[in-house]
């Protein structure tokens, strides 16, 4: 396990560190362009290659169902928290109570903000099943259960990150005046990852030209470093902004894309006065939902199903699912935040907390569910 964690964490530290150092020397438009490049090109290549190599006829058909259940649990818990927290704040305001006694100031102001709510839902629901999950999990389970992890990752990326994730980001990334159902549906349907997954699975029996195959495999080596570099850039910006005493909000223009209003500006989505600690504090709840509640409930549910004899899932298969469900918040969240203008500070802080938390949760799941 130590070797697997070391193998996974080395690129995390190196590329995030490079991004955190170089962000001052890069054009302001670079992270936005990098995020869009990953959304439209990098991640689709990864999903295409993964779907070409996966045996969909294997007897792990329950994995997609469990994945959908895990996504539903995370989304429901996050939604319930936002609903009841906002209800408490509204009640406190009505009764002239001090809001500070209920929530940290930054969290209180964020809970009613659409961009914050969208980021909160993404951070609580979507996990890094590809970049980190498929790097760590195979070394912790037997080869016979590897299909569960692969199926989970593909389902999570296609239906979760670039299905539900696009829907949530599109909905909360638009102003109330822009909320038209067909726009969210269009954003989901035009998400490239859905189509490349279908293309990859349908062309499994068709050999690709050697040059194309080599080119696609080589491109995969750029996807993970690019995603980590983007996180390092945004983390460096978050840290730099937390050290300044300026209260002027950062204004970042969105690109002229069909996914957003070209005249719209993102204002106040990157904290300029909150400390790093405050940013991490606001990310604590979605991080706990993602890293503890969702995998814990999934593991307990599978255990109860096995005892009831309704379904038979091996211990290693159960462990594979629990580990995949408990992966850190997805880098895809940052890509979606870049594409739709959500709260990047919350996304980055959640990624930092959950990546660090992985060192604690993996031994926990091994003890409980192996």
C-alpha positions as CSV (number, residue, x, y, z in Angstrom):
1,X,0.0,0.0,0.0
2,X,2.9,2.4,0.8
3,X,4.4,1.9,-2.7
4,X,1.0,2.5,-4.3
5,X,0.4,5.7,-2.4
6,X,4.0,6.9,-3.1
7,X,3.5,6.1,-6.8
8,X,0.2,8.1,-6.9
9,X,1.5,11.1,-4.8
10,X,4.8,11.7,-6.5
11,X,3.1,13.3,-9.7
12,X,0.6,15.1,-7.4
13,X,3.4,16.8,-5.5
14,X,5.6,17.5,-8.5
15,X,3.1,18.9,-11.0
16,X,1.0,20.8,-8.5
17,X,4.2,22.3,-7.1
18,X,5.2,23.4,-10.6
19,X,1.9,25.0,-11.2
20,X,1.9,26.8,-7.8
21,X,5.3,28.3,-8.6
22,X,4.8,29.2,-12.3
23,X,1.3,30.8,-12.0
24,X,2.8,34.3,-11.6
25,X,4.7,34.0,-14.9
26,X,1.8,32.6,-17.0
27,X,-0.7,34.7,-19.0
28,X,-4.0,35.3,-17.1
29,X,-5.9,33.4,-19.8
30,X,-3.7,30.3,-19.6
31,X,-5.6,28.4,-16.9
32,X,-8.9,29.0,-18.6
33,X,-7.5,27.7,-21.9
34,X,-5.9,24.7,-20.2
35,X,-9.2,23.8,-18.5
36,X,-11.1,24.0,-21.7
37,X,-8.5,21.9,-23.5
38,X,-8.8,19.2,-20.8
39,X,-12.6,19.3,-21.1
40,X,-12.8,19.1,-24.9
41,X,-9.7,17.1,-25.7
42,X,-7.7,15.6,-22.8
43,X,-10.3,13.8,-20.8
44,X,-12.2,12.5,-23.9
45,X,-9.0,10.9,-25.0
46,X,-8.6,9.2,-21.6
47,X,-12.2,7.9,-21.6
48,X,-11.9,6.7,-25.3
49,X,-8.8,4.6,-24.6
50,X,-10.3,3.3,-21.3
51,X,-13.6,2.2,-22.9
52,X,-11.7,0.5,-25.8
53,X,-9.8,-1.7,-23.3
54,X,-12.7,-2.6,-21.0
55,X,-14.5,-6.0,-21.3
56,X,-18.1,-4.9,-20.9
57,X,-19.3,-8.5,-21.1
58,X,-17.7,-9.3,-17.8
59,X,-19.9,-10.3,-14.9
60,X,-19.6,-7.0,-13.1
61,X,-22.8,-5.4,-14.4
62,X,-23.7,-4.3,-10.9
63,X,-20.8,-1.8,-10.8
64,X,-22.6,0.9,-12.9
65,X,-25.7,0.5,-10.6
66,X,-23.6,0.9,-7.5
67,X,-21.8,3.9,-9.1
68,X,-25.2,5.6,-9.7
69,X,-26.2,4.9,-6.1
70,X,-23.0,6.4,-4.8
71,X,-23.5,9.5,-7.0
72,X,-27.1,9.8,-5.7
73,X,-26.0,9.5,-2.1
74,X,-23.4,12.2,-2.4
75,X,-25.7,14.5,-4.3
76,X,-28.6,13.9,-1.9
77,X,-26.5,14.5,1.3
78,X,-25.0,17.7,-0.1
79,X,-28.4,18.9,-1.2
80,X,-29.9,18.2,2.2
81,X,-27.1,20.0,3.9
82,X,-27.5,23.1,1.7
83,X,-31.3,23.1,2.2
84,X,-31.2,22.8,6.0
85,X,-28.2,25.2,6.4
86,X,-30.0,27.8,4.4
87,X,-33.2,27.2,6.3
88,X,-31.4,27.8,9.6
89,X,-29.8,31.0,8.3
90,X,-33.1,32.3,7.0
91,X,-34.7,31.5,10.3
92,X,-31.9,33.2,12.2
93,X,-32.2,36.3,10.0
94,X,-35.9,36.4,10.6
95,X,-35.5,36.2,14.3
96,X,-32.6,38.7,14.3
97,X,-30.1,36.2,15.6
98,X,-26.4,36.6,15.0
99,X,-25.5,34.5,11.9
100,X,-22.0,34.0,13.3
101,X,-23.4,31.7,15.9
102,X,-24.6,29.3,13.2
103,X,-22.0,29.3,10.4
104,X,-18.6,30.7,9.7
105,X,-19.0,34.1,8.0
106,X,-17.6,32.9,4.7
107,X,-19.7,29.8,4.7
108,X,-22.8,31.7,5.5
109,X,-22.4,34.1,2.7
110,X,-21.5,31.3,0.3
111,X,-24.5,29.1,1.0
112,X,-26.9,31.4,-0.7
113,X,-24.6,32.0,-3.7
114,X,-25.4,29.9,-6.8
115,X,-21.8,29.5,-7.8
116,X,-20.9,28.3,-4.3
117,X,-23.8,25.9,-4.2
118,X,-22.8,24.3,-7.6
119,X,-19.3,23.8,-6.4
120,X,-20.5,22.4,-3.1
121,X,-22.6,19.8,-4.9
122,X,-19.7,18.8,-7.3
123,X,-17.2,18.6,-4.5
124,X,-19.5,16.3,-2.4
125,X,-20.4,14.0,-5.3
126,X,-17.7,13.6,-7.9
127,X,-14.5,11.8,-7.2
128,X,-11.1,11.3,-8.9
129,X,-11.7,7.7,-10.0
130,X,-9.5,8.0,-13.1
131,X,-6.3,9.9,-12.3
132,X,-5.9,8.6,-8.7
133,X,-8.5,5.8,-8.4
134,X,-7.1,3.6,-11.2
135,X,-3.5,4.3,-10.0
136,X,-4.1,3.1,-6.5
137,X,-7.0,0.6,-6.4
138,X,-5.5,-2.1,-8.6
139,X,-2.6,-2.7,-6.3
140,X,-5.0,-3.1,-3.3
141,X,-7.4,-5.7,-4.8
142,X,-7.0,-9.0,-6.7
143,X,-7.0,-9.0,-10.5
144,X,-10.4,-10.8,-10.7
145,X,-12.0,-7.7,-9.1
146,X,-10.3,-5.1,-11.3
147,X,-13.3,-5.0,-13.6
148,X,-15.4,-3.5,-10.8
149,X,-12.9,-0.6,-10.5
150,X,-12.7,0.0,-14.2
151,X,-16.5,-0.2,-14.7
152,X,-16.9,2.2,-11.7
153,X,-14.5,4.7,-13.2
154,X,-16.0,4.7,-16.7
155,X,-19.6,5.0,-15.3
156,X,-18.5,7.7,-12.9
157,X,-16.7,9.7,-15.6
158,X,-19.4,9.5,-18.3
159,X,-22.6,9.7,-16.2
160,X,-21.2,11.4,-13.2
161,X,-18.5,13.9,-14.1
162,X,-19.6,14.7,-17.6
163,X,-23.3,13.9,-17.2
164,X,-24.6,14.9,-13.8
165,X,-21.5,17.2,-13.3
166,X,-22.1,19.1,-16.5
167,X,-25.8,19.4,-15.7
168,X,-25.1,20.8,-12.2
169,X,-22.3,23.1,-13.4
170,X,-24.4,24.4,-16.3
171,X,-27.4,25.0,-14.0
172,X,-25.6,26.8,-11.2
173,X,-23.1,28.5,-13.5
174,X,-25.9,30.4,-15.2
175,X,-27.8,33.4,-13.7
176,X,-31.4,32.9,-12.7
177,X,-32.4,34.7,-15.9
178,X,-30.6,32.1,-18.0
179,X,-32.3,29.1,-16.5
180,X,-33.8,27.4,-19.5
181,X,-34.1,23.6,-19.3
182,X,-33.1,23.0,-22.9
183,X,-29.8,24.8,-22.3
184,X,-28.8,22.4,-19.6
185,X,-29.9,19.4,-21.7
186,X,-27.9,20.7,-24.6
187,X,-24.8,21.1,-22.4
188,X,-25.1,17.4,-21.3
189,X,-25.8,16.1,-24.8
190,X,-22.8,18.0,-26.3
191,X,-20.4,16.8,-23.6
192,X,-17.7,15.1,-25.6
193,X,-16.9,12.4,-23.0
194,X,-20.3,10.7,-23.5
195,X,-19.8,10.3,-27.3
196,X,-16.2,9.2,-27.1
197,X,-17.1,6.5,-24.5
198,X,-19.7,5.1,-27.0
199,X,-17.2,5.3,-29.8
200,X,-14.5,3.5,-27.8
201,X,-16.8,0.6,-26.8
202,X,-18.2,0.2,-30.3
203,X,-14.8,0.1,-31.9
204,X,-13.1,-2.4,-29.6
205,X,-12.9,-5.0,-32.3
206,X,-11.6,-2.5,-34.9
207,X,-7.8,-2.1,-34.8
208,X,-6.6,1.5,-35.0
209,X,-3.7,2.5,-37.3
210,X,-0.5,2.1,-35.4
211,X,0.4,5.8,-35.7
212,X,-3.0,6.8,-34.2
213,X,-2.8,4.2,-31.4
214,X,0.7,5.5,-30.4
215,X,-0.5,9.1,-30.7
216,X,-3.5,8.5,-28.4
217,X,-1.4,6.6,-25.8
218,X,1.2,9.3,-25.9
219,X,-1.4,12.0,-25.4
220,X,-2.5,10.3,-22.2
221,X,0.8,11.1,-20.6
222,X,-0.1,14.8,-21.0
223,X,-3.6,14.6,-19.5
224,X,-2.7,13.9,-15.9
225,X,0.2,16.4,-15.7
226,X,-2.0,19.0,-17.3
227,X,-4.8,18.5,-14.8
228,X,-2.4,18.6,-11.9
229,X,-0.7,21.7,-13.3
230,X,-4.1,23.5,-13.6
231,X,-4.8,22.7,-9.9
232,X,-1.4,24.0,-8.9
233,X,-2.0,27.2,-10.8
234,X,-5.3,27.8,-9.1
235,X,-3.9,26.8,-5.7
236,X,-1.1,29.3,-6.1
237,X,-3.6,32.0,-7.0
238,X,-5.8,31.1,-4.0
239,X,-2.8,31.3,-1.7
240,X,-1.6,34.5,-3.2
241,X,-5.0,36.1,-3.0
242,X,-5.3,35.0,0.7
243,X,-2.2,37.0,1.5
244,X,-3.2,40.2,0.0
245,X,-5.3,42.7,2.0
246,X,-7.1,43.9,-1.1
247,X,-10.8,43.6,-1.0
248,X,-11.3,44.2,-4.7
249,X,-12.9,41.1,-6.3
250,X,-11.0,39.4,-9.1
251,X,-12.7,39.7,-12.5
252,X,-12.1,37.0,-15.0
253,X,-13.8,37.2,-18.4
254,X,-15.4,34.1,-19.7
255,X,-14.5,33.1,-23.3
256,X,-17.0,33.6,-26.1
257,X,-18.4,30.1,-25.9
258,X,-21.9,28.8,-26.5
259,X,-21.9,27.5,-22.9
260,X,-22.0,30.9,-21.3
261,X,-23.0,34.5,-21.8
262,X,-20.0,36.2,-23.5
263,X,-20.8,39.5,-21.8
264,X,-20.7,37.9,-18.3
265,X,-17.9,38.4,-15.9
266,X,-16.9,36.2,-13.0
267,X,-16.7,38.4,-10.0
268,X,-15.8,37.4,-6.5
269,X,-15.4,33.7,-7.2
270,X,-11.8,33.7,-6.0
271,X,-11.3,34.8,-2.4
272,X,-9.2,37.9,-2.0
273,X,-9.5,38.4,1.8
274,X,-10.2,35.0,3.3
275,X,-7.2,33.1,4.7
276,X,-6.2,29.7,3.5
277,X,-7.6,28.2,6.7
278,X,-11.0,29.8,6.1
279,X,-11.1,28.4,2.6
280,X,-10.2,24.9,3.9
281,X,-12.8,25.3,6.7
282,X,-15.6,25.9,4.2
283,X,-14.5,22.8,2.3
284,X,-14.7,20.6,5.3
285,X,-18.3,19.5,5.0
286,X,-18.2,18.5,1.3
287,X,-14.9,16.7,1.9
288,X,-16.4,14.7,4.8
289,X,-19.4,13.8,2.6
290,X,-17.2,12.7,-0.2
291,X,-14.5,10.8,1.7
292,X,-16.4,9.3,4.7
293,X,-20.2,9.2,4.3
294,X,-20.5,8.1,0.7
295,X,-18.0,5.2,0.8
296,X,-19.0,4.2,4.3
297,X,-22.7,3.9,3.4
298,X,-21.8,2.1,0.2
299,X,-19.7,-0.4,2.1
300,X,-22.4,-1.0,4.7
301,X,-25.0,-1.4,2.1
302,X,-23.1,-4.0,0.1
303,X,-22.3,-5.9,3.4
304,X,-26.1,-6.0,4.2
305,X,-26.9,-7.2,0.7
306,X,-24.4,-10.0,1.0
307,X,-25.9,-11.1,4.3
308,X,-29.4,-11.1,2.9
309,X,-28.3,-13.4,0.0
310,X,-29.9,-11.0,-2.5
311,X,-26.6,-10.6,-4.2
312,X,-23.2,-12.0,-3.9
313,X,-20.3,-9.6,-4.1
314,X,-16.8,-10.7,-3.1
315,X,-14.8,-8.9,-0.4
316,X,-12.3,-7.7,-2.9
317,X,-15.1,-6.4,-5.2
318,X,-16.7,-4.7,-2.2
319,X,-13.3,-3.1,-1.3
320,X,-12.8,-2.0,-4.9
321,X,-16.2,-0.2,-4.9
322,X,-15.6,1.4,-1.5
323,X,-12.2,2.6,-2.4
324,X,-13.4,4.1,-5.7
325,X,-16.4,5.7,-4.0
326,X,-13.9,7.2,-1.5
327,X,-11.5,8.8,-4.0
328,X,-10.7,12.5,-3.5
329,X,-12.8,15.2,-5.1
330,X,-12.3,15.1,-8.8
331,X,-10.0,17.3,-10.8
332,X,-12.9,17.3,-13.3
333,X,-14.7,19.6,-10.8
334,X,-12.0,22.2,-11.4
335,X,-12.3,21.7,-15.1
336,X,-16.1,22.2,-14.9
337,X,-15.6,25.2,-12.6
338,X,-13.3,26.7,-15.3
339,X,-15.8,26.0,-18.1
340,X,-18.9,27.3,-16.3
341,X,-17.5,29.9,-13.9
342,X,-18.3,28.3,-10.5
343,X,-16.5,28.9,-7.2
344,X,-12.9,27.7,-7.8
345,X,-11.7,28.4,-4.2
346,X,-14.1,25.8,-2.8
347,X,-13.3,23.3,-5.5
348,X,-9.5,23.6,-4.9
349,X,-9.8,23.6,-1.2
350,X,-11.9,20.4,-1.3
351,X,-9.4,18.7,-3.6
352,X,-6.5,19.6,-1.2
353,X,-8.4,18.3,1.9
354,X,-9.6,15.1,0.2
355,X,-6.2,14.3,-1.3
356,X,-4.6,14.7,2.2
357,X,-7.5,12.7,3.7
358,X,-6.8,9.8,1.4
359,X,-3.8,8.9,3.6
360,X,-6.2,8.2,6.5
361,X,-9.2,6.8,4.7
362,X,-7.5,4.1,2.7
363,X,-6.2,2.3,5.8
364,X,-9.6,2.7,7.3
365,X,-11.5,1.1,4.4
366,X,-8.9,-1.7,4.3
367,X,-9.5,-2.5,8.0
368,X,-13.3,-2.4,7.7
369,X,-14.1,-3.9,4.3
370,X,-11.1,-6.0,3.1
